[in-house]
Amino acid sequence: MRCLPPWALAERALTEDSLVAALRAIVEAPALATGLPSRIRLGIGDDAAVWQPSRSHLSVVTTDALVDGVHFLGDAMAARSVGERAMAANLSDIAAMGARPVLATVALGVAPGTGEAWILECYRGLAGTAARFDAYIVGGDIVRTPALTLAITVVGEVSPSRLKRRDGGRPGDVLAVTGPLGASRAGLELTRRSLPVAAAVEAEARAAFERPEPRVPEGRYLGASVHVRAMMDSSDGLSTDLARLARASGCGAALAHVPIHPAARAVAAAAGDVARDYALDGGEDFELIVAVAPRAFGHLAGRFESRFGKPLIAIGRLEAEPGLRLIETEDGPSRELIAAGWDHLSSSR
């Protein structure tokens, strides 16, 4: 007899029309509470959604596909958390461009045994996370799939002068991140096994993994600065994403400081792991990585801390020579740093 995960409930048979009606009620609830933006002319219910883009802004579009057992753990996570995590990953890509999200579509692949209650709760997480950043789900698709799958597209907008890309960095630019890293990797470890850590540490780590916070306000703030020359999010691990930013900018990078989240330190110690590896290679922290003109960094970092109540953490600099190296101490030797984060075609969590 096949063992089903806890969320596979014995319910009435799913039909597409009844499920779409239930999902429509969920995703339209935020719009009914606050008012659907006037430029979204038509949402769920027709063959396609209709949106009036701003004439003065660029549209930015991102898509992520998340598969149960690869990108999330459906049998170990609450359904709402799966939805929150999936939407946050896409919103983070919008944030990395200095843009604001506007609308989203969701293609849901329903696996055998997936209950309607699980699906509806997942969509509450999707819709609620989008609405917190003034974005709305306006359509999508539903299909049968061997494994539960969420494919999300988010559309955002940004003025041309505030668009940030990963290829604008220059040698000498200060590299910085918007927060410490490794907490999501710690949360994944706690999802897999029990470890002797304090309740507060476990709660913080699990929240970082299950309900990550996309840095949309921070991205828009940094996007408004002409001194921020390149930006991307840290979704696949600092070692991997920093190498990508440097390579796109035609530079190398020297990493002098790895900011490790306290929860990552505690969980790694309990697991017998190296905490710095969590921060370098764990991924899915969704902090932003920026390259800032060196003379402007101090002033920008001070304004950032005043605005958000947290530091913009300097971690190194871009260099003319290609490659990624880790400076062990300020005056000591350096070594080549291998990008060992998430690879979507060869990695396994």
Backbone torsions as a table, in degrees:
resi	resn	phi	psi	omega
1	MET	NA	131.3	-178.6
2	ARG	-72.3	131.2	178.1
3	CYS	-87.0	124.5	179.6
4	LEU	-97.0	149.6	176.7
5	PRO	-67.4	165.3	-173.9
6	PRO	-58.8	-28.3	-175.5
7	TRP	-82.8	-5.2	179.3
8	ALA	-82.1	98.8	-172.9
9	LEU	-100.0	149.8	174.0
10	ALA	-77.8	106.4	-176.2
11	GLU	-134.1	176.8	174.4
12	ARG	-63.3	153.8	-178.3
13	ALA	-61.4	137.0	179.3
14	LEU	-75.9	139.5	167.7
15	THR	-124.3	150.4	-175.8
16	GLU	-62.5	-43.7	-176.1
17	ASP	-65.2	-43.2	-178.8
18	SER	-68.2	-37.5	179.6
19	LEU	-68.8	-42.5	178.2
20	VAL	-60.2	-41.1	178.8
21	ALA	-61.9	-42.1	179.4
22	ALA	-68.4	-39.8	178.7
23	LEU	-68.2	-37.1	179.1
24	ARG	-60.7	-40.5	178.6
25	ALA	-61.9	-36.9	-179.3
26	ILE	-71.3	-49.8	-173.6
27	VAL	-74.3	-21.8	178.4
28	GLU	-87.7	-11.4	-178.7
29	ALA	-58.4	-46.6	178.2
30	PRO	-61.0	-37.5	179.5
31	ALA	-67.1	-37.3	178.1
32	LEU	-66.4	-31.4	-179.2
33	ALA	-76.4	-36.6	-173.8
34	THR	-114.5	-14.0	-176.9
35	GLY	97.1	123.2	178.5
36	LEU	-66.0	130.6	178.3
37	PRO	-52.1	139.0	-172.5
38	SER	-62.7	-24.9	-178.2
39	ARG	-81.7	-9.9	169.1
40	ILE	-89.6	101.0	-171.8
41	ARG	-83.0	-28.2	-177.3
42	LEU	-152.4	128.3	-179.5
43	GLY	-105.7	-137.3	-176.4
44	ILE	-66.7	140.6	173.4
45	GLY	131.8	-17.9	178.0
46	ASP	-115.6	-171.4	-179.1
47	ASP	-71.7	-23.0	178.8
48	ALA	-155.8	156.1	174.1
49	ALA	-82.1	160.4	-179.7
50	VAL	-127.9	129.3	-176.6
51	TRP	-137.7	135.2	177.2
52	GLN	-97.9	104.2	-179.0
53	PRO	-69.7	155.7	177.6
54	SER	-73.8	138.4	-179.9
55	ARG	-71.9	-23.5	-174.7
56	SER	-98.3	1.4	-176.8
57	HIS	-123.8	157.8	171.2
58	LEU	-89.7	147.8	172.7
59	SER	-92.9	137.2	173.7
60	VAL	-119.8	139.8	-173.4
61	VAL	-132.2	134.4	177.0
62	THR	-136.5	149.3	178.6
63	THR	-136.7	135.1	174.4
64	ASP	-131.8	138.2	172.1
65	ALA	-110.5	129.3	-178.7
66	LEU	-122.3	128.3	-174.1
67	VAL	-117.5	134.5	178.3
68	ASP	-59.0	133.6	-178.5
69	GLY	88.7	-13.7	177.4
70	VAL	-113.0	-51.3	-176.7
71	HIS	-107.1	-17.1	175.3
72	PHE	-153.1	167.7	-176.7
73	LEU	-117.1	91.8	-173.5
74	GLY	-63.5	-27.4	-178.7
75	ASP	-88.5	-2.3	-179.2
76	ALA	-125.0	0.4	-177.8
77	MET	-124.4	150.3	173.4
78	ALA	-67.3	146.6	-178.2
79	ALA	-58.7	-42.1	179.9
80	ARG	-61.9	-38.5	179.5
81	SER	-64.4	-38.2	176.9
82	VAL	-59.1	-45.1	178.4
83	GLY	-65.0	-43.2	179.8
84	GLU	-61.7	-44.3	-177.6
85	ARG	-65.9	-41.6	-178.8
86	ALA	-64.6	-45.0	-179.8
87	MET	-68.7	-38.8	179.9
88	ALA	-60.3	-38.6	-179.8
89	ALA	-60.7	-39.6	179.2
90	ASN	-74.8	-40.6	178.4
91	LEU	-62.5	-31.8	179.0
92	SER	-63.7	-36.8	177.1
93	ASP	-64.5	-37.8	176.9
94	ILE	-65.9	-42.9	178.8
95	ALA	-59.1	-38.0	-177.4
96	ALA	-65.8	-17.5	177.6
97	MET	-93.7	1.4	-176.3
98	GLY	77.2	16.7	-172.7
99	ALA	-103.1	171.6	173.0
100	ARG	-114.0	137.9	179.8
101	PRO	-73.4	149.4	-179.1
102	VAL	-122.6	-51.9	-175.6
103	LEU	-147.5	163.9	-178.8
104	ALA	-144.6	152.7	168.3
105	THR	-124.4	151.3	-176.4
106	VAL	-131.2	122.0	171.0
107	ALA	-100.0	117.3	-176.6
108	LEU	-103.7	123.3	172.4
109	GLY	-99.4	112.5	-175.1
110	VAL	-91.5	119.2	-179.9
111	ALA	-85.8	158.3	176.2
112	PRO	-56.5	135.3	178.9
113	GLY	87.7	-3.4	179.5
114	THR	-75.6	121.9	-177.0
115	GLY	-84.2	154.0	-179.8
116	GLU	-61.8	-38.7	-179.6
117	ALA	-61.1	-39.2	178.0
118	TRP	-63.5	-45.9	-178.1
119	ILE	-61.2	-46.2	-178.3
120	LEU	-63.7	-40.1	179.5
121	GLU	-67.6	-38.1	175.7
122	CYS	-59.8	-43.6	179.6
123	TYR	-67.5	-29.6	174.1
124	ARG	-62.9	-38.7	175.5
125	GLY	-66.5	-42.9	177.8
126	LEU	-60.6	-53.0	-175.5
127	ALA	-67.8	-39.7	-179.1
128	GLY	-65.5	-39.6	179.0
129	THR	-67.4	-42.9	177.6
130	ALA	-61.5	-44.0	-176.3
131	ALA	-65.1	-29.7	178.3
132	ARG	-61.1	-21.9	179.9
133	PHE	-114.8	24.4	176.4
134	ASP	60.7	36.1	174.2
135	ALA	-118.0	156.2	-174.0
136	TYR	-137.0	143.2	174.3
137	ILE	-80.2	124.6	-174.4
138	VAL	-117.8	2.6	179.1
139	GLY	168.1	-168.0	-179.6
140	GLY	156.5	-149.0	-177.6
141	ASP	-155.6	159.6	176.7
142	ILE	-133.7	126.7	178.7
143	VAL	-139.2	165.2	172.1
144	ARG	-88.2	134.7	179.6
145	THR	-138.6	156.5	178.7
146	PRO	-64.2	-34.6	178.3
147	ALA	-126.2	145.9	178.7
148	LEU	-57.4	128.4	-174.0
149	THR	-137.2	140.4	173.3
150	LEU	-125.2	118.0	175.5
151	ALA	-114.3	113.7	-171.3
152	ILE	-116.5	134.7	171.9
153	THR	-117.2	131.0	177.0
154	VAL	-121.0	134.7	175.6
155	VAL	-108.5	132.9	176.2
156	GLY	-128.5	-179.0	178.0
157	GLU	-144.7	151.5	-178.1
158	VAL	-155.6	144.7	175.4
159	SER	-70.0	146.7	-176.6
160	PRO	-54.8	-34.5	-177.0
161	SER	-73.9	-15.8	-177.0
162	ARG	-107.9	-0.4	178.7
163	LEU	-66.3	128.8	177.2
164	LYS	-114.1	138.3	177.4
165	ARG	-123.0	173.3	-179.1
166	ARG	-91.0	-0.7	-173.6
167	ASP	-106.8	15.9	-175.2
168	GLY	-99.7	-0.1	-177.5
169	GLY	-69.1	156.7	179.6
170	ARG	-132.0	153.3	175.9
171	PRO	-53.8	134.3	-178.0
172	GLY	97.3	-17.0	178.3
173	ASP	-60.2	142.5	174.8
174	VAL	-78.0	130.8	174.0
175	LEU	-94.7	137.2	-177.9
176	ALA	-148.1	160.8	175.2
177	VAL	-128.6	157.8	-175.5
178	THR	-86.0	0.4	178.2
179	GLY	-177.5	166.5	178.0
180	PRO	-68.2	160.9	-169.4
181	LEU	-121.7	162.6	173.4
182	GLY	103.5	-10.9	-176.6
183	ALA	-67.1	-36.9	179.4
184	SER	-65.1	-41.7	176.9
185	ARG	-62.0	-37.3	176.7
186	ALA	-65.0	-40.1	178.2
187	GLY	-64.5	-38.4	176.2
188	LEU	-61.6	-40.9	-179.7
189	GLU	-63.1	-38.7	179.5
190	LEU	-72.7	-25.1	174.8
191	THR	-70.6	-32.2	-178.3
192	ARG	-80.3	-34.1	-174.7
193	ARG	-155.8	160.5	178.1
194	SER	-85.3	134.5	179.3
195	LEU	-132.8	149.2	-178.4
196	PRO	-78.5	81.2	177.0
197	VAL	-125.7	159.1	179.9
198	ALA	-62.4	151.7	-178.5
199	ALA	-59.1	-38.6	-179.5
200	ALA	-66.0	-38.0	177.9
201	VAL	-65.4	-45.3	179.8
202	GLU	-61.9	-42.3	-179.8
203	ALA	-63.2	-42.0	-178.4
204	GLU	-68.3	-42.2	-179.6
205	ALA	-67.4	-44.3	180.0
206	ARG	-63.6	-38.5	178.0
207	ALA	-63.4	-40.3	179.4
208	ALA	-63.5	-35.0	179.8
209	PHE	-80.5	-44.6	-172.6
210	GLU	-87.6	-31.7	-175.8
211	ARG	-134.2	62.8	-178.8
212	PRO	-64.6	153.0	-177.4
213	GLU	-104.1	109.3	177.3
214	PRO	-67.5	138.6	-173.9
215	ARG	-88.7	56.2	-177.6
216	VAL	-65.5	-50.4	178.6
217	PRO	-61.1	-40.1	179.7
218	GLU	-65.2	-40.1	179.1
219	GLY	-63.3	-41.8	179.0
220	ARG	-67.3	-37.5	178.7
221	TYR	-65.2	-48.3	-179.4
222	LEU	-68.7	-32.2	177.8
223	GLY	-64.4	-25.1	-179.3
224	ALA	-77.6	-10.6	-177.8
225	SER	-93.2	127.9	177.2
226	VAL	-70.6	-15.0	-178.4
227	HIS	-83.5	-13.5	173.5
228	VAL	-85.5	111.2	-171.7
229	ARG	-95.3	-24.1	178.5
230	ALA	-150.9	151.6	-179.5
231	MET	-156.6	144.3	171.0
232	MET	-157.3	168.6	178.9
233	ASP	-98.0	156.4	179.5
234	SER	-96.4	85.9	-179.1
235	SER	-104.9	-26.8	-176.6
236	ASP	-108.8	10.1	-179.3
237	GLY	108.3	140.2	-176.1
238	LEU	-58.8	-42.6	-177.8
239	SER	-61.2	-37.9	-179.2
240	THR	-78.5	-46.9	-175.2
241	ASP	-72.9	-35.2	176.7
242	LEU	-64.8	-40.0	176.7
243	ALA	-61.9	-37.4	178.9
244	ARG	-66.1	-45.5	179.3
245	LEU	-61.1	-46.3	-179.5
246	ALA	-62.2	-45.5	-178.8
247	ARG	-63.2	-42.8	179.1
248	ALA	-63.2	-31.5	-179.8
249	SER	-86.3	1.8	-179.2
250	GLY	70.6	30.4	-175.6
251	CYS	-128.5	174.3	162.9
252	GLY	-107.9	-179.3	-179.2
253	ALA	-143.8	141.1	173.2
254	ALA	-112.8	119.5	-178.9
255	LEU	-99.3	114.8	-175.6
256	ALA	-104.8	-16.9	-176.4
257	HIS	-147.6	128.1	176.6
258	VAL	-110.2	104.6	-178.7
259	PRO	-76.5	113.4	-175.1
260	ILE	-102.1	128.5	178.8
261	HIS	-65.5	139.2	179.5
262	PRO	-54.6	-37.7	178.2
263	ALA	-64.8	-34.9	177.3
264	ALA	-66.2	-39.3	178.1
265	ARG	-62.5	-44.8	-176.4
266	ALA	-67.7	-44.4	-177.9
267	VAL	-69.7	-41.7	179.1
268	ALA	-61.8	-40.0	178.3
269	ALA	-62.7	-42.1	-180.0
270	ALA	-68.0	-30.5	-177.6
271	ALA	-90.0	-7.3	-176.4
272	GLY	75.5	25.1	-179.8
273	ASP	-103.5	173.5	176.9
274	VAL	-94.7	118.2	-175.0
275	ALA	-61.2	-36.4	-178.8
276	ARG	-63.6	-31.1	177.3
277	ASP	-65.5	-35.8	175.7
278	TYR	-59.1	-44.5	-177.6
279	ALA	-72.3	-38.8	-177.3
280	LEU	-75.6	-40.4	-167.0
281	ASP	-120.8	-8.5	-172.4
282	GLY	-68.2	-42.3	178.1
283	GLY	78.2	174.3	174.8
284	GLU	61.2	28.1	170.3
285	ASP	-82.9	-26.8	178.0
286	PHE	60.3	25.8	166.4
287	GLU	-76.2	160.3	179.6
288	LEU	-95.0	140.3	173.6
289	ILE	-105.3	129.6	-177.7
290	VAL	-129.3	150.6	169.9
291	ALA	-113.0	122.4	-171.3
292	VAL	-121.9	139.3	175.4
293	ALA	-53.5	129.5	-170.0
294	PRO	-59.7	-39.1	-177.2
295	ARG	-70.6	-20.5	-176.9
296	ALA	-98.0	-7.8	-170.8
297	PHE	-62.8	-46.1	-177.4
298	GLY	-57.4	-45.4	-179.3
299	HIS	-66.8	-44.8	-179.8
300	LEU	-63.6	-42.5	-179.4
301	ALA	-63.1	-38.5	177.4
302	GLY	-64.7	-43.3	177.9
303	ARG	-65.6	-40.0	179.8
304	PHE	-61.1	-45.6	-179.1
305	GLU	-65.8	-37.7	176.9
306	SER	-63.8	-36.8	-176.6
307	ARG	-76.0	-43.3	-170.6
308	PHE	-110.8	-4.4	177.6
309	GLY	70.1	24.6	178.4
310	LYS	-152.9	156.6	-176.4
311	PRO	-80.5	154.0	164.3
312	LEU	-90.3	110.7	-164.9
313	ILE	-90.9	115.8	176.2
314	ALA	-71.3	133.7	-177.7
315	ILE	-124.0	-10.9	-178.4
316	GLY	165.2	-151.6	-177.8
317	ARG	-152.2	156.7	171.0
318	LEU	-81.8	147.2	-178.1
319	GLU	-129.6	159.2	179.3
320	ALA	-71.0	-34.3	-178.2
321	GLU	-77.0	132.6	-178.6
322	PRO	-64.1	162.6	176.5
323	GLY	106.3	166.8	-179.6
324	LEU	-122.0	124.0	-180.0
325	ARG	-129.9	150.2	179.8
326	LEU	-107.7	123.2	176.8
327	ILE	-88.3	113.0	-174.0
328	GLU	-66.2	-43.8	175.3
329	THR	-138.2	165.5	-175.1
330	GLU	-59.6	-38.0	-177.9
331	ASP	-109.4	2.8	-173.3
332	GLY	-97.2	-171.5	-177.4
333	PRO	-73.7	164.8	176.2
334	SER	-119.5	162.9	177.6
335	ARG	-140.7	157.4	177.6
336	GLU	-65.1	137.5	178.6
337	LEU	-107.4	122.0	179.9
338	ILE	-84.8	131.5	175.5
339	ALA	-70.9	109.3	-174.3
340	ALA	-124.0	26.2	179.0
341	GLY	-82.6	-156.0	-173.9
342	TRP	-76.2	130.8	171.6
343	ASP	-119.1	122.7	-171.1
344	HIS	-67.8	-17.4	-178.8
345	LEU	-105.7	-15.8	-177.1
346	SER	-127.9	-10.9	-175.7
347	SER	-89.8	158.5	168.6
348	SER	-138.4	134.8	-176.8
349	ARG	-70.4	NA	NA
